[in-house]
Amino acid sequence: MNQLVKSDAQSELIHAYLFKNDGIGQKIDAESALKWLKNSNATPSEFIWLHFSNPHNISKDWLQYIELPMIFKEVLHDERRSSRLAHSHQGLFAVINDVTYDLTRKTQPQIATLWLSIRQRWLLSAWTNPLRSVEHLLSLISAKQPFHNPLALVIQLLTIQADVLFDILRNAAGKANSIENMLLDNHLPKRADLGGIRRDLVRLQRLLVPEPAALFRLVNRPPIWVKEEDADHLHLATENFSVVLRDMAGLQERIKLLEDEIAARVGERTNRILFILTSVTVMALPITIMAAMFGMNVGGLPFKDNNYGFWAVLLISSLVTVFAAWLIVRLLAD
């Protein structure tokens, strides 16, 4: 029976790292992780990071040593999955999203979600799909970068998330620059491309940027076990997201102005085409009317028996057409 429990624990656990006094993470297996959790004599500066493959089915073998908050289970069924970092009883709770975004919009953005529960002695995380931010964090741990408490790991994930947003904004701004240059060169780009990017930015802002109010509350009232240095880093991460929000709002407004400019130019071009078609119709109207009148072939038609009747009608129609064309050109000049 014990062997079966160990097998279940090992199958659902992807990574386990033990961080000691120096903050350097050491990879351990599921059995060593369970043994550490049972040990109540661990020093306060030690903590463990457990990363699972499925947040819905974490076995009781782990949960007897790790108390997950109710909000952890509630948010698992929340389809919105917006990023957040907030207080939860004596610890913290976080949802962090990662995105694979194609600026050409040939494929839809791919969203992956990471759920975290943070306490002083442990950090529990779980995903249903791999996240690049977690893989990047693992590479930092392998490179012996120190992390002295669980919140430091979460702050690093938030920093990576902010960098992803900055990259997306930089690429979107480059796309907006290229479209603006096309407008300056009197070329008319497609408005739908900009509209799609603006909608994607709104969605990514909702998914990737943590709730600002919760972040500021956490900065002002961090848990008692959070070191001052980590509180400063959290404050810096909050400022980074504030900058992202400001830049994203500015880019959305700029894209909206470009859309309005494209719409105005499309309307102007459409009006010009309609005017040309109307002008051609007006200029052809005298000939059309006279052809219809003389084509009735009834008695009393003028010039019917005149040898030069055709040329006379043609001359009158041409003069009227030239006068209509002159009048239209005069109206355009005014």
Residue, then its C-alpha position, 0 to 999 in steps of 0.5 A: m500500500n505504501q508503495l502504491v502511494k509513493s507511485d501515485a505521488q511520483s507520477e503526479l509530481i513533475h519537479a521538486y526543489l529544496f532550498k536551504n539557507d544559501g537559497i540554492g535549489q536542489k532537485i529531490d524526488a517525491e519520497s525525499a519531498l514527503k520526508w521533508l514535509k513530515n520533518s517539523n525540525a526544518t530551519p525556518s530559512e528552508f523551503i520546498w517547491l513542489h510542481f504538479s502536472n494536474p491541479h485537480n487531482i493532487s493526492k491526499d498523500w501531499l495534502q495531509y502536509i499542505e493545506l490548500p486554501m479554498i480559493f485554490k479549488e474555486v479558481l480551478h473552475d473559473e473559465r476566466r483565469s485572469s492573472r492575480l496575486a493576493h492574500s489567502h489566509q496565512g499565505l498567498f495565492a496566485v494565478i499566472n498565465d503564459v501566452t504564445y502569440d503570433l502577431t500575424r494572427k495566422t494562429q490564435p493565441q495559445i494560453a497556458t495557466l499556472w496555479l500557485s499556493i504560497r506559504q513560508r515553508w513551501l510553494l505548490s504550483a500546478w499546470t495543465n499545459p507547460l509554461r515557458s516562464v516555468e521552464h525559464l525559472l527552472s533554468l535559473i535554478s539550475a544555474k545556481q541563482p539563489f532564492h531565499n523564500p517562495l515569494a522570490l520564485v513567484i516574483q521571478l515568474l511575474t518578472i518573466q511575465a512582464d518581459v513577455l508582455f513587453d515583447i508583445l507590445r514591442n512587436a505590436a508597436g512595430k506593426a503599428n509603425s509599419i502601417e503608419n509609414m504606409l499611410l504616409d506613403n499614400h498606401l492604404p493598409k487593411r484596417a482589419d489587421l489593426g482591429g485584430i491586434r487591438r482586440d488581442l491586446v485587450r484580451l492579453q491585458r485581461l489574462l496576463v496583467p495581475e489585478p493592480a488593486a490586489l498587487f498594491r494591497l499585497v505590496n502595502r501589507p505583505p505576509i510577515w515572513v516576507k523579507e524587506e528585500d523581496a517586498d522591494h522586488l515585489h514593489l518593482a514588479t508592480e511598477n513594471f506592470s503599471v508601465v505595461l498597462r500605461d504603454m498598452a493603453g497608449l498603443q491601443e489608443r494609437i491603433k484606434l487613431l490609425e483605424d480612424e485614419i484608414a476609415a477616413r481615407v477609405g470613405e474619402r476614396t469611396n466618395r471620390i469613386l461615387f462622384i466620378l461614376t455620378s459625373v459620368t452618368v450626368m455627362a452621358l445623360p443628354i445623349t441618352i435622353m436625345a437617343a431615347m426621344f429620337g428613337m420613338n420613331v413617331g410622326g413629327l420628329p424634327f430633322k426626320d426628313n433632313n439629310y443633315g438631321f443626324w449630324a445636327v442631333l449629334l452636334i447638339s448632344s455633344l455641346v450639351t455633354v461638353f457643357a455638363a462636363w465643364l459645369i462638373v469641372r467648375l464645381l470641383a474647382d470650387 
